[in-house]
Structure formats: C-alpha cells, structure tokens
Amino acid sequence: MTQADGYLLDNQQSEAGQRFDAFANLFDPTTFRHFEAFGLGAGWRCWEVGAGGTSVVSWLAGKVGPTGQVVATDIDTSLLAAAAHAPVEVRTHDVGAEEPPGEGFDLVHARLVLVHVPDRERALRSMIKALRPGGRLLIEDADPALQPLTCPYEYGPEQQLANRLRQGFRKLLAERGADLSYGRRLPRLLREAGLHQVEAEAYFPVASPACTALETATVRQIRDRLVTAGLATDEDIDRHLANVATGSMDLATAPMISAWGRKA
Ligand SMILES: C[S@@+](CC[C@H](N)C(=O)[O-])C[C@H]1O[C@@H](n2cnc3c(N)ncnc32)[C@H](O)[C@@H]1O
C-alpha cells in the first residue's frame, strides 16, 4: 500500500511534523501515564506501531535504557530518522499487511494508527501475536463519531464554519476507508482477541493551543482535497485559518480512546 491509496495525511508534507508535535502535546501525557501504570522500565522490549514522529519512541528509549529495545515501525519513516539509534530500531513496515517485526515484546502500542489501516483485524492479530505471554497491548484511536465537532460550543459563524470543514474532513477520511467509530469498539475487540484485564477510557481537550496548531496543520494539509471534492471553497479555508489564528476559537479534538489489556 502506498500513502496515495491509503493514509490520507502524507508524512512527507511539511505539515506532518507540525501535526505530530501537536499529537505529542495533546496525547503524550495520557499515553505515558498508561505506560507508567504498566510498570514499564529498564530492559523492556517495545514495539511502537505507526510511530509517526519521535516523541513516544524517544521517551520509551529513555525508560527501557541500553538493555531494552524499541522497534519503531511506520509505512513512512521519514520523520523517525532522528530517533534511529540504540536502543531504537526504525523499520518501514505495514502493520496491516506484513508479519510483525519481532516476537516476545513486553509492550506493543499503536496510537491514532489502526483507524487508518484497511485490514485493522489483521493488524490487531499481528500486534497480539508479537507479545510475550503477560505482555501489554495499548491501542489508542480516535472516535470522531462520538464527538464530531471542532467547536462543541457553536456560538457564531466562525464556529459553524469550523464544524462544517471538520465534517468535510471526516467525509474524506470515511471515503478512504477510515472507521470513524472505531475507538469505542476497542475494549470489545481486545477482549474477543483473548486479552485479559481489558480496560478503556477516553480523553479529549476542549480548548488548548495544541488544538489550534493541529487544526491549522490539518486544514493546510487537506485543503486541496477539500476543495477538489467540493466540500469547501478556498475562501472558506482562508477565512477559517484566519479565525483559527486568532487563538480564541476553543477548538476540540475527537475523543481518543485508550484501551489496554494483557496477553494470557
Ligand atoms: C495520525 S498519525 C499518528 C502518529 C503517531 N502514532 C502519534 O500518535 O503521534 C498515523 C501514523 O500511522 C502511520 N500508518 C498509517 N497506515 C499505516 C500502516 N498500514 N502501517 C503502519 N503505519 C501506518 C502513518 O504513516 C502515520 O505516521
């Protein structure tokens, strides 16, 4: 699979790095809290699936130390190069189509990845297969259908426009095969896959500077597609970007559902 026929948001566009920085600001604290609760520490072997940028991988590397291992995979590793030194190994890998890059992992994690993978079932099976008995799986995925609005408080034309453009973005994602209510399915999927001690929770910011950065980078990245599909005009997009730049729009993200469990 290439970026062109699968993942909508190409890592090689300049906005991709800004989006990964925003994900790190918004979601790393939640992700790291889960890792800490698992007891992650020196010597752990981890597989970071669809790693995107370096923030999670570098944090894991610091925790597992020289006796551990962090295998960071993505279909596009262009923004991972800076982290590619021991204990981190970077590999180009399609989680929905290839065998896992190793086995016996203590931790396998994928954040905001599975929703984009056409063969999500296979990807999940592969991640579980790669765990050691007792190993931990943490899957974090958005559920945009649970909270579809950029501006949950739609009090003026600026917020209405923001919500209309978000609807267009969701349409583009759905046309590419993204499952926009995937997040809520995770606990059941993990349980049915035989994992034990399955739990899940949701998190989303309602107003934060990182949401402004994420919205700006995302809309810039997809503007041509929105316009070509007739979902927005260039004027709509310019107006929205100017509204967002004021920093006073109170922009939210979709809820991110974190679900975790242990292999028997
Ligand atoms: C929304 S980004 C999330 C990046 C990172 N996990 C984070 O939370 O910041 C999705 C990432 O998944 C990668 N991806 C998409 N489809 C994939 C696949 N089939 N196999 C592996 N990675 C994939 C993309 O290249 C991109 O880096």
The ligand as a Gaussian input file, in Angstrom:
#p B3LYP/6-31G(d) Opt

LIG

0 1
 C       -2.170000      10.101000      12.780000
 S       -0.526000       9.520000      12.626000
 C       -0.138000       9.098000      14.316000
 C        1.338000       9.064000      14.562000
 C        1.767000       8.682000      15.996000
 N        1.377000       7.314000      16.322000
 C        1.214000       9.649000      17.011000
 O        0.310000       9.282000      17.781000
 O        1.690000      10.791000      17.035000
 C       -0.731000       7.936000      11.867000
 C        0.580000       7.234000      11.547000
 O        0.274000       5.897000      11.131000
 C        1.062000       5.564000      10.005000
 N        0.371000       4.497000       9.270000
 C       -0.748000       4.603000       8.505000
 N       -1.053000       3.403000       7.989000
 C       -0.131000       2.511000       8.451000
 C        0.092000       1.110000       8.263000
 N       -0.717000       0.390000       7.492000
 N        1.166000       0.524000       8.885000
 C        1.999000       1.262000       9.666000
 N        1.833000       2.601000       9.877000
 C        0.796000       3.216000       9.270000
 C        1.182000       6.880000       9.255000
 O        2.264000       6.865000       8.326000
 C        1.365000       7.874000      10.402000
 O        2.714000       8.031000      10.764000

